[in-house]
Amino acid sequence: MYKRIRELREDADLTQKQVSEILFCSQQVYSNYELGQRDIPTSVLIALAKYYHTSTDYILGLVDEK
């Protein structure tokens, strides 16, 4: 899951800072999500899926189709 949120961010040409602003959190908190050092809250998972126009199942690694 952590690799996927990084890939989605990079594919959208966004920095961690830009995504953290979208999610209303600090860059450090978002960095911890990508590194797997902090669990991603459900609300953040849903916000990421909506922003990237994908499913939570894709982010979680349950399906391979975006």
C-alpha positions in Angstrom: 0.0 0.0 0.0 2.8 2.4 0.9 4.6 1.9 -2.4 1.3 2.5 -4.3 0.6 5.9 -2.7 4.1 6.9 -3.6 3.7 5.7 -7.2 0.4 7.5 -7.5 2.0 10.7 -6.2 4.9 10.5 -8.5 2.7 9.7 -11.5 0.8 12.9 -10.8 4.1 14.8 -10.6 3.3 15.9 -7.0 5.7 16.5 -4.1 5.0 15.1 -0.7 4.4 18.7 0.5 1.7 19.2 -2.2 -0.1 16.0 -1.2 0.2 16.9 2.5 -1.5 20.2 1.8 -4.3 18.4 0.0 -4.7 16.1 3.0 -4.4 18.9 5.6 -1.5 17.3 7.3 2.2 18.0 7.6 4.8 16.8 5.1 6.4 14.7 7.8 3.1 12.9 8.6 2.6 12.2 4.9 6.2 11.0 4.5 5.6 8.6 7.3 2.5 7.2 5.5 4.7 6.5 2.4 7.4 4.9 4.4 5.0 2.7 6.3 6.0 4.2 9.6 2.5 5.4 10.3 -0.8 3.7 9.6 -3.0 5.5 7.1 -6.3 6.5 8.6 -9.4 5.4 6.7 -10.4 9.0 6.0 -7.0 9.7 4.5 -7.2 6.5 2.4 -10.6 7.6 1.1 -9.3 11.1 0.3 -6.3 9.7 -1.6 -8.5 7.4 -3.6 -10.9 10.2 -4.5 -8.0 12.6 -5.4 -6.3 10.1 -7.7 -9.6 8.7 -9.1 -8.8 5.2 -8.1 -10.2 2.7 -5.6 -9.2 2.1 -2.0 -8.8 -1.6 -3.0 -6.1 -0.5 -5.5 -4.3 1.5 -2.9 -4.5 -1.4 -0.4 -3.2 -3.8 -3.0 -6.3 -5.9 -3.2 -6.7 -5.3 -7.0 -4.1 -4.4 -9.6 -6.4 -2.3 -11.8 -6.4 1.4 -11.1 
